[in-house]
Structure formats: structure tokens, C-alpha cells
């Protein structure tokens, strides 16, 4: 007796019916130890769907099918949301470098030293023209109600102050402007102008004490600039649109908690504590060990929570808040470094003083990643160029061991510039896998203990909607 075997789908590939977890076409749910005494995380890696499950309930949750059946009903929605976030966005921001020069010589800077010392400014005329070209590009590509963002970035944009301020004034209705500066040139008149134009201002400070901060943030004569930064902070007090970026290195990581106290005292609205990027060899000299860096980073985060309980005032650490959002509301995340492909060339791109375009500022100085020139090429053409596609085609699924990691869509295996320059290729990992892994585990613990809101910006969920909720117990 013979029977006709139905073992193939229409596309000719062998497949199961997908009726079970972790076999055949069934969804993959991976249990992850988050270091919590009561809960474990259960994650579907492809869509970043997750649930917190009590340790003793894990077996029944996996076998009784309640979670799986509920997930299957929404799996298509989750997949669409993740695909849109990863592949469907268009650039809406430009990191605009109006000068190659900097008045500082920080050892971890990703811009080559010679460029920072001997580079050129963009003239005011060319800067105005560049903004006009970018305005035209965004008018072609973005919805009418979307205002693109221009972030004047470093080297040090305030060295070309007159041109930058002229551009902000002329195009104030066409862009949301921001400026990232080392703060040494933020005098009273500069701060007054930036405030009057509602420009977001990011300044750099690596420690609350000059003795620590001046280890890495120094001018060309080797002198620290801590005092000038503190003076600028006083000028900015009371303005909602400013923040502080701290770069975590082996020189300052033990002092992060003290920095949190200081920033909270100075009424800083928000901050970033970014682990140093290792795109140039000089950064390796200040690269911290992952485990040690996270230990001190977590202590700093814990201190923000204590201060919140004491005063009712938050100090969100933006890069960690973004990890939290990647878990609880993926499409609400504000930064695009911890997603794959990253935001470089996809959500934003970088412009140099001579008009050259790169996927991200981290690639400036790496000529092989130049995609074209704003004054010679259409932005659309540049975005599809080979140098850009090398970055935008980098997917976490192509990186080992990231491809089999349950939290791959919470960290995104950053950073492609780091992977390429430090580890030899786009298919390689970045520099701080364990640091990101521990952030995700810590974030899940906060969620399990219902503490996460204290680490997020007020109003973070105003433009979000709930797509799934389920009570397993």
C-alpha cells in the first residue's frame, strides 16, 4: 500500500506545521537567566518578543501552549514592526561637521589627530548652501509634518561659530538644530543665542573632579579644560534642552557614581554614559574591561534611582534608557546604535566640511566609507553607494555569535565601525559584547521589579500604543 506524502510547502521546501515551540517551523523561545531571584526571561529572538516567567513556572509555560498560542496570533504584527524598525526607516537627521578642527586632543577621539590639528573649516557660504541642499533632499523624502534634524558635530563646531550660527538663523523653520560641543567656547553670548533658537546642546564631561576629567579631556598643550566646562554648565542651568555626554574609559569608570551625584546637583536634564568607541588604535589605550565597566556603570544607574526616590527628579542615562525601550517599546527607542542594521546611512548620515558624506561620524577619516559628496552627488545616490551599503547591509544574523543570541535585537552587535577597524570586518563583533549583555540582563531585572519607569524620560510613551499584553499567572 502506498500513500501520497504531504511533506512540502508550495515553495518546495520541507517544513513542519509549526505547531510546537522550538521544533520545525515552531517559534523559538529561549529562556535567559537575568540574575533575578524570582523571574527568568523567555525571549523569541527574531521578533524580540519576551515574557518574564517565574522560575518554577517555566516548564508549564513552555508546554501548556497558552503563551505560544497568544504569540502566534500577533507574530505577524511583531515581525512587521521589527522589519519596519530595521529596514523601513529613511534618514531624518544629519551629523553635520562644520569643521575638521578641534581645540582639544582627547586620546579616545574617533577623528584622526592630524585632521583635528590641521583641518579646515566649511565657509559660511558653503554651509548655507549645504543646508539648502539638505532641505531639498528631506522635502523629497520625508512627510510634510516631519521636521528633520541637523546636529552640528565634532571635531569642535564652535570653532566655526559664525558660520554655524548663520545657518541656524537662516534655516530655523526648516530643521530642528542641535550642537555637540566640548563646551570650552560656550560663552554667555553663544549660550544666549542657542537658547533663543531652541537648539539642543550636548556637552562633554568625563568626571566631576578636574583631576579625573583632565586625564582624557585636554587641549593641545596637555592642559585640562574641566573648569571651562563647569562654567558652561552654570550658564546652561535651567535650560531644558541640554545634556551631558560622559565617555566611559579605564581612566574614569570608578568615578561614575560621583559624576551622577554632580550632574543631579547641577540639574542636568539628561545624560549619556557611552562606553568608549574603539575605532582608532589610540582608543585601545583607555579601553576598559567589560565586566569592570559594567560594575561601575550599574552602580551609577542605581545611584540615579536612589536620587529619584530622594528628590522625585530623574536623571535619565540616555543610552541605557534606550536599551530599556528596546525591550518594552522597540519603536520608541531614540538612539539607533543598538539595533541591526544600525542607524548609520539608514536613519542618519554624516557630512564633512568639504561636503563628503559618510554613513556615520565614526567613519570620518576612513576613506573607504566615503559614499559621495553633497555638492556633487544626489543624497539618494550616496545612500545606495557601496560604502554606505556595507554599513546598512550589516545584519546581526550574519555575525557570530550574535546570530544565535537571544538578545540580538536589544543590542544590535554594535558598532560596525568598531567591528571593521578593531576586529577586521563587518561580520565581526564590536568591542563590548559583555557590557551590552549585562545591560540587557539588568534592564530585565528592573522590569521584573517594576522600577523601569524611574530610568526613562518623562513622556516616553506618549506616542506609543500597546500591541500586546498577557497575564500568565
N, C-alpha and C positions, 0 to 999 in steps of 0.2 A: 504494500500500500504506500502510495506517495502522497505528500501534501505540498501545497504551494506555500513556501516560507515568506512571510512578510518581514523582511529584515532591513529594508532600505527605505529611506525617505525619497521624495521626489527629486532631490538633488543627487541621488545615487550614493550617499554616504551611509555607512552603518550607524545606527543610532538607537538609543533606548527611548522609552516613552517619557522619561524624565519624572517618574513618579516618586523617586526616593532622594533623600539628601545624600550627597557625596558619592553617588554612583551614576554611571552613564550620563544622561543629559540632565540629571537632577542638579539642583543648585548646590553649590559648595558652601557649607557653613563651617568656619574654623573657630574653635574655642581658643581664646587668648588669655593667658594669665596677666592680669592688670595689677597684681600686687595688692588686691583688696581682700580683707578677711572674709567677706560675705559673698562678693559677686565675681563673676568671670564674664568676659565679653565674648559674644558669639557674633562673628562677622562674615558676611557674604562679600568677598573681596572685589568681585567685578563691579558691583554697584555701590560699594561702601555702605550697604545696609548693615545694621547691627542691632543687637539687643543685649542688655545686661541680664544675666541669669544667675540665680543663686547656685552655689557650687553643688549642692545636693539635688538640684532640680535639672541639672544639665542633661542627664540621660533621658529623662521623660520628655523634656522639650525637644530633643533631637528625634525621639522615636514616636511620640504620640501624634505629631504632624500638625498641631494647631498653628504653630509659628510658620511652618513651611507652607501650609495652605493659604494663610493670610498673605504671606510674602508673594506667592505665585500670582495672586490677584493684582498685585501692584508692581510686579517685577518689570513690566514693560515701561511704566511711568518712571521707575527708578533708573532704568537703563537710558531712557531718553534724557532725563535730567543730567546724568553723568556725561553722556555723549555731548550734550549741548555745552556743558561747562568745559569739557576737554577739547572739543573740536569745532564748536559752532560760534565762538565769540569772534568779534572783529576788534582791531585796535581802537582804543578810545583815549589813549594817553601817549605822550612823548616825553622822554627824558632828554631834555634839551641842554646840551653842554655849550654855553656861550663863550667859553674859553678853555684852552688846554692847560692854562697855568694854575698853580696853587701857591699860596704863601706859606704852606706847611709841607713838611716832608714826613708824613706818618709812615712807619715801616710796613704797615699792612695794606696800604693803598693799592687798588687794583689797576690804577692808571700808571703806566711806566714812568719812572723817575725823570728821565730826560724830557719827556713830553711835559710834565708838570713844571719843570725848571725853565725850559727854553721854548715852550709852545707859544701859540698865537691866540689872539682874541678874534672873535667874529665882529666885524664892524657893525655899527648901528644900522646902517643901510641894509646890509645883508641879513641882519637879524629880523628887521621888519619884513623884508621880502620872504624870509623863511616862514615866518608866522602866517603870512598871506597864503603861501603855497599849502601849508598845513591846514589852514582854514578851508581852502578849496577842497582838499582831499577829504576832510571829515564831512563836509557838506554833501559830498558824493556818496558817502558810505554809512553815515550814522542817521538814525531817526531824527526828525526835526526837534524833538523835545530833549535830545541828549546833548549836553554841553561837554565837549572834550576837555581833557586836562593837559596842561603844559607844566612840567616840573623842571625848573632851571636847576641844573645838577652840576656835579663836580667832575673834575677839578673844583675850583672855587669861583662860583658865578659872580660873587660880589666884587671880584677884581675887574669885572666888566660891567660895573653897576649902571653907568649912564645908558648903555645900550639895552640892558635888561629892563630897567625902569621905563624907558621909552616904549619898549614892546608891550609891557604890561598896560601902560596907559592907553596906547592906541588900540589894543585888542581886548580891552576889559570886558566887553559884551560878548566876546566870541569864545573865550576859554575860561575855565577855572584854573587859576595860576597857583603854583606852589614853588617854593625855593628851598633847596637843601644846602646849608652853609655851615662852615666851621665856626661861624658867629664872631670871628675876630674883627670883622668890619661892619658889624651891625651897630652903628652909632644911632643917636637919637633921631636924626632926620630919616635915616633908612628905615628904622622901625616904624616911624610915624607914617611914611609913605606906604609901606607894605600893609600896615593895619588899615589904612584908608581904602586900600584896594581889595581888602578881604583875602589877601594872599596867605595860604597856609605856609607856615615857616617851620622847617625842621633844622635843628641844630645838633651838633655832635659834642658829647661829653662822656668820657670813659670812667670817671670816678668822681667822688665828691671831694677828695683831697688832692691838692696840687701835686703832692709827692707821688701819687699813683697815676693820676691823669697825665702828668707831664712825662711819664715813661714812654708813651707812644704818640702823643699829640704834641709835636714840636715843630718849630719853624726851621728854616734852612741853616740857621746858626746853632741849632740844637737847643734852643730855649723853649720852655713850655709856654702854653698860652691859656692855662687854666683861668687865670684872673680875668682875662678879657671875656671869656665865655660866661663867667658868673655875672659880670657886669651886663652882658646882653640879656641874660635870663631875668635880671631885675627889670629891664626895660620891657620885657615881654609879659611880665606878671599881669594877670587879669585878662589877657587876650585868649580867647578860646581856640584860636586856630594855630597853635604851635605845639611842638612835640620835641622830645629829646631822643636821639639815637645813641646808644652805647654799643660799641663793638667789643664782644667778649673775647679776650685773649688770655694767655697764661700770665700776663702782667697785671690783670685787674680782676680776674674771676673771683678771687677770695673776698672782694670788697663790694660785691653786687648788692648785698643786703643793706649795707651802709648807704649805697647810692640810692636805693629805693627810699630810705628814710629822708634823704636830702631832697629828692625830687618831689616827694609828697609835701614836705615842708615848704618848698618853693611853689607849690600849687601848679605843678606841671600837669596839663590836661591828660596827656597820654605819652607813652614812651615805647621805644623798641629796644630790645636787648638781643642784637643779632650776633650769632657766632661768626667769627672772622671768616671771610671768603679766602680760599687758598688758590687763587688763580695765578699768582706770581710767586716765584721762589722766596721772596723776602717775607711773605706771609707765614711760611712754614716755621720761621724762627719764633713766632709768637703763637703758634697753633697750640691750643690746649688739648689735653687728653679728654676724650668724650665723657667718661664716667665722672671725672672731676668737674668738668664744665657743667654737667647737668646737676651735680650735687649742689653747687653754689647757685646755679640758675633756679633750681627748685626752691632753695631757701629764700631767694629774693621774691619769688612768686608767693610763697607762704607769707612773707612779710607784707606784701600788698594786701593780702586778705586780712591779716591782723589789723592793719591800719584802717581798712574799710570798716571792720567791726568797731574800732575805737572811735572813728570820726564820721562814718557814713559817707565818706568821699572815696571814690575809686581812683586807682592809678592803673588803668589797663596797660598791660605789656602787649603791644600790638601783634608781634609775631606769634606769641603763644595764644592770644585770643583768636588768631586766625586758625590755629590748629584746632581749638575748641569748636569753632564754627565749621571747620571741615568735617567734623563729626556730627554735630547736631543740626546743622543747616548748610550743607555744602555750597549752595548757590549764593549764600550770604557772605562768603569769605571776601575779604577786602584785598588781600595780597595774593599774588599768583606765582610765588616761588615754590610753594608746597603742593603743586598739582602737576600732573604729567599729561601732555607736554606743558612746560612752564609757560609763563606769560610772555617771555621774550619772543618778539616777532609775531605774536598772536594776539595779545591784549595791549601791548605797547611796543615801542621801539625807541632806539636812542639816536640822537643827532649830534654830530661833532661840529666844531667851529667852521670847518671847511665844507660842511654840507654832507659829509659821508654818513651813511645810515648803517646801523648795526642792530641786531636783534635785542640787545640789552647793553647797558653801560658796562657790565662785566666783560664784554668782548672788545671794548675800545682798546686799541693798541695791538689787537690780534688781527692782522690784515686779512687773513683768510676768511674772516667772518664779515667783511665789508660787503653789503648787498648792492650798493649803488650810491648815488649822490642825489640829494633832494633837488639841486639846481639843474641837474641834467636828466634825471630819470623820473618816471612816474612812481609814486609810492606803491601803487598796485603791482607794478613790475618788480620792484625791490622785494616786496613781501613774498613773492613766489620764486625768488632767486635761489640758487643752490646754497649760498652761505646762510640764508635765512631758513631754508627747508631743513638744513642739517640740525637746526635747533627745534623747529616746530614739528619735525618728524620723530624726535626723540621721545619714545614712549616707555613707561616703566615696565611694560610687558616684555621689552627687549633687553632689559638689564638684569643681570644675575647678581645677588639672589632675589632682587626686588620682584621679579616676575611671579614668584611663588610666596610672596609676603602678604599676609592678611591685611596689613595696614598701608598697602602701597598707594592708595588714593588719599591717604591722610597726610603723607609727607612728600610723595611725588619723586623720590630719589633725587633731591637737588644736589648740586646745581650743575647744569650742563657745561658751563664754562670751567667749573672746578673739575668735573669729570674728565673733560678733554685735556686741560692743561696740567692737572696734577696727576691724573691716573691714566692718561694716554688715549682716551677715546670716548665718544658719545655713548658707547654701550657699557661704559664703566660706571660705577657708583661715584658719588661725590665724596666729601671728606668726613662727614659726621653722622653716619648711619645710626650709631647707638644713641647719640644725642637726640635725634628725632624720634627714635623708637621709645625712649624713656619719656619724652614729652607726651606722646600719644597715650602711653600707659597712665601717666599722671592725670591727663585730661579725663580719661575714663573714670579714674578714682573720684575726681571732683564731681563728675556727673552722677556717679553712684551715691555720693554723699549730698547731692543737691546743693553744691557750693558754686557751681559753674557761673551763675549769673554775676557773681561778685568779680569775676575776671573779664567780663565782657563790657563793651561800650554801652552806655545807656542808649536805648532805642535801636539796638542792633537788629531787632526782629520786626521793625515797623513795616518793612516792605516784603516780608516773607509770609508764606501761608503753610499751614500744616498739611502734609500729604499722607501721613500715616501715623496712627497711634494704636497701641495694643497693650492690654493689661494681661500678662501671662499668669499672674498669681492673685 
